[in-house]
Amino acid sequence: MSARPDRTLRQFLGYGMKRAFAAIQTDVNAALAPHGLRMMTYSVLVVIRDTPGVRQSRLSDILLIERPNLVLILDELESADWITRTRAQDDRRAYDLRVTLKGRRVCDRASAAVAAHDSRMAAGLGPEERLALLDALHRIESNGRSSDDDADQVSRP
């Protein structure tokens, strides 16, 4: 049998994470499809649910989504009557985002599907391995931040 064509790439963490992410993204999108969501729309909905009144600019920063792309996602969620956008009282250029009751119900059902997906993807990992993996991912993420990014993280609630 011949060697893997990507054997050189498989020694790199980034390539391994890319391949793992592709598997995760495919599985989570399949789990979310019956709820009318995708990984990104679900992520936006969850953060709005968990942070009532969050502003679009803050949401963009939290989820690392370009603002024009976020507007499209918010339009989609608002059209489904899962969120509301209300002009902020203190800044007429900003919007406060809130989940509707309908959105909360969809989000709760989708969260159960994502929990099942997460268990599937982590099958074979014990609790300590899972925590170690999460810790390693957080460290890698921190290593990729500039000192300016770290300052931004500290200054924001």
VENLINHU-V780537 format. One record per backbone hydrogen bond with DSSP energy under -0.5 kcal/mol. CO is the residue of the C=O (numbers start at 1). NH is the residue of the N-H. If there is no record, write none. Layout:
# VENLINHU-V780537
<<CO:NH> <CO:NH>>
This chain:
# VENLINHU-V780537
<<4:7> <6:10> <8:11> <9:12> <12:16> <13:17> <14:18> <15:19> <16:20> <17:21> <18:22> <19:23> <20:24> <21:25> <22:26> <23:27> <24:28> <25:29> <26:30> <27:31> <28:32> <29:33> <30:34> <32:35> <32:37> <33:36> <38:42> <39:43> <40:44> <41:45> <42:46> <43:47> <44:48> <45:49> <46:50> <47:51> <51:54> <54:97> <55:59> <56:60> <57:61> <58:62> <59:63> <60:64> <60:65> <66:70> <67:71> <68:72> <69:73> <70:74> <71:75> <72:76> <73:77> <74:78> <75:79> <76:80> <77:82> <77:83> <78:81> <82:100> <84:86> <84:98> <86:96> <91:88> <91:94> <94:88> <95:56> <96:86> <97:53> <97:54> <98:84> <100:104> <101:105> <102:106> <103:107> <104:108> <105:109> <106:110> <107:111> <108:112> <109:113> <110:114> <111:115> <112:116> <113:117> <114:118> <115:119> <116:120> <117:121> <118:122> <120:123> <122:125> <126:130> <127:131> <128:132> <129:133> <130:134> <131:135> <132:136> <133:137> <134:138> <135:139> <136:140> <137:141> <138:142> <139:143> <140:144> <141:144> <142:145> <146:150> <147:151> <148:152> <149:153> <150:154> <151:155> <152:156>>
